């Protein structure tokens, strides 16, 4: 049986991933901070899908939390075949407004945790000649948006680099860069996204479907929906200052990913 480990598994895109993987017959390792919500999610998956579910409480903004998940990924007696690095958060306000401690927590989660967990997963996948890593980034990776955008850009470049290094090994990596997704992310971050037009929003389940389709096609980058593919294309060719100025005027950073 294929075993998939998903971080940030109790809400948003992470929850959509675990629903889809459970429906496809995967055994699951769910990682999140909230132990009660984690237990409730695991129970619901067992009841609805008959899934084999393991709950692993861990705060990936801490060394202990990252180490606990690293250890699970390195367990060769219970190998993980699919890793989805989904956990993430955004800060309300601009770089100059956000507490430095929050910015450092963001880097810990978006960069160090992704680095270490990807490394632990690939370390055990390569000898088996198979495995998949999906690192959830954002279209913000292509737009100057302070620490958030920079950390998401790092995820894209890191994923593409490791994908090149593991080519031919049977291990494949994908950076997933969705736009705005209907989740509870923005409310948690204190961001008012109510003014966004309805066409800007993506469905989390559709995002997961697009990611798995692109992974099957051996792509290393997935940008769900034609409108966000266009947005990324424009961001790559227009002067960066235009996006930076827009972000500054807005006075906030969104996680379009959700």
N, C-alpha and C positions, 0 to 999 in steps of 0.2 A: 504494500500500500504506500502511495506517495504521501509524504509528510511535509506540510507547509507551516512555516513560522511567520507570523504577521505581527508587527509592532503597531501600537496605536490601534488595537484590534476592536475596540468597543464602540467606535463611532465613525461617522463619515466614510471616507474611502476605505479605511481599514476594515470597517464592519461590512462594507460591500464586498471586499475581497474575501472575507471569511465565509460569507453567505455563498458566494459563487464556488469557492473551493470545496466547501462542505457538500454542496449540491453535486459537485463533480466527483465525490467520493474520497476526498483527501482526509487524512488524519491531520489534526490541527494543533499547533502550539500558539496560544494567544498571549500576547505581551501587552500589558497596560499598567498604569499606576494604581488605579482604583480597584482594590481587591473585590469589593462587593459587586461592582458593575462587571468586573471580569468574570466572577462566578456566575452571575445572572446570564451573561452572554453565553458562557460555556454550556450552561444548563439548557438554554433555549436552542442551541445548535444540536445538542444531543437529542432533545425531544423532537425537533422538526425534521432533522436529517438522519438521525441515528449515527451521528458522527463520533469518532474517537477524538476527544478534545482534552488537551492538557492546558491548564491555566498557569501562567508564569508571571506573577506580579513583579514589576521592576520599574523603577524610575530611571529612564535613560538620560536624565540630566545629571546623574551621579556616577561616580566610578563603580560603586558597588552594583548598581543596576545594570550598567553595561557589562560588567564582569560576569554577572549571573547569566545573561543571555549568551555571551561568548561561550561560557562553559557548556550551555545546552547545545549550541551549534557545533561544538567540538566533540560531542559525545558520539563516538563511532559505533557504539552499541545501539543507539537510537538515532540514526542519521536523518538529517533534514534535507529534503530534496529541493524545496522552494523557500527562499527568504524574501519577504516583502518588508522593506524598510519604509514604513509609512509614517511613524510618529513625527509630529512637528507642531509648531505653534508660531504665532506672530505677535508682535508688540504693537500696541496702540500708540500712535504718534510718530514723529520723526526720530532720527538717530539722536539728535540733541535733546529730545524730550525723554527718551527711554532711559531708565536706570541702567548703568553699565552692568550691574549684576544680571539683569534680564538679557542683555545682549550676549553676555558670556554663556548663559544657560542655553540660549538659542544656538550658538556655535557648538556647544557641547553636544546638543541633540542632533542638529542637522549635519554636522561635519564629523566630530569625533566618533559618535555612536555609529554613524553610517560607515565610516572608515573601519572601525574595529569589528563590527558585525559582518560586514562584507568580507573582510579578511578571514575571520573565523570560518565563515560559510565556505568560501572558495578553498580554503585549506583542506577541508574534509571532502568537498565535492570533486576536486580534481583527481585524487586517486581512484575514485569510483567511476570517473569518466562521464559524469552527468550532473546536472544541477542548474538551477535558475535563480537569479537575483534580480528583483525589481526594486529600484530605488526611486521613491516618489519625490519628484522635484516640483516645478511649477513654471508656468509661462513667465513668472516674475524673474526667472533666471536670465531672461533676455532683455530685462529692463532695469536700469539703475534704480534700485530701491533700498539703499542702505544695507544694513547687515542682513536683512531677510533675503533680498535679491542676490546679494553676494554669496550667501550660504547655499542658496538653491542653484546658482551658477556652478559653484564648486561641485555639487552633487552630479550635475550633468557631465562636467569635464572628467571628474573622477571615474564615473561609471563608464564613459566611453573609453577612457584610457585602460581600465582593467579589462573591458570587453576585448580590446585589441590584444592585450597580453595573454588572454586565455583562449584566443581563437584556435579552433581545432582540438581543444581539450575535452569538448563535450559540455563545458560550462558556458552558459550564456547570460549576459547581463543586459538590462534595459533601464533607461532613465525615463520615467513617466512625467510628463509636463502638462497637466490639465490647466484649464482656466478656472473661472469661478464655478464652484460646485456647491449644490444645495446641501449644506451640513450645518452643524451647530458651531462650527469653527469661529465664525465672525462674532457671534454673541459672546462666546467665551473670551475672546480677545477685546471685547468692548468696542467693536467696530460696527458702525451703522452702514449696512450694505443695502438698505431699503430703496435707495435711489437708483440702483442699477436696473437697467431694463430687463425684461423677462428673457430676451434672447441671449443675454450674456451668461445665463446659468446653464450648467450641465448637470445631468443626473449621475449620481455616484455609481450606480450599477452599469450605466452606459460607458463610463470612464474605465471601469474594470474590464468590460468586454473588449474595448478598444486596446487596452494594454495587453491582454492575453492574446489577442489577434496579432498584434505587432510582434510580440515575443515569438509566436509560432512562425512568423514570417522572417525570423532571424534579424529583426531590426534592433538597433541599440538605443533608439530614441522614439518615443511615442508622444504625439501631441493630438489628443482627441478633438475631433470636430474640425470641419473646414474653416470655420471662422477663427479659431485659435491658431490653426496652421498659418493663416494669412497674417494674424497679429504677430506671430513669431518671425515670419518672413519680413514684415515691415520693420520690426525692431532690429533685425540684423542689418538693414540697409539704410535706415534713417539715422541722422546724427544723434548720438547718445544724449546730448544735452537737452533735446526736446523731451525725452522721457524723464530725465532727472528734474527738469523744471516743473513738469506736471506733477511729479511725486511731491516736490517741495510745496507747491501751492496747495495740494490736497491736505498736507499736514498729517498724513497717516500712511501706513503701509498695510496693504491687504495681503492675505494669503489667498490668491485666487483659487488655489487647489482645494481649500476647505478641509 
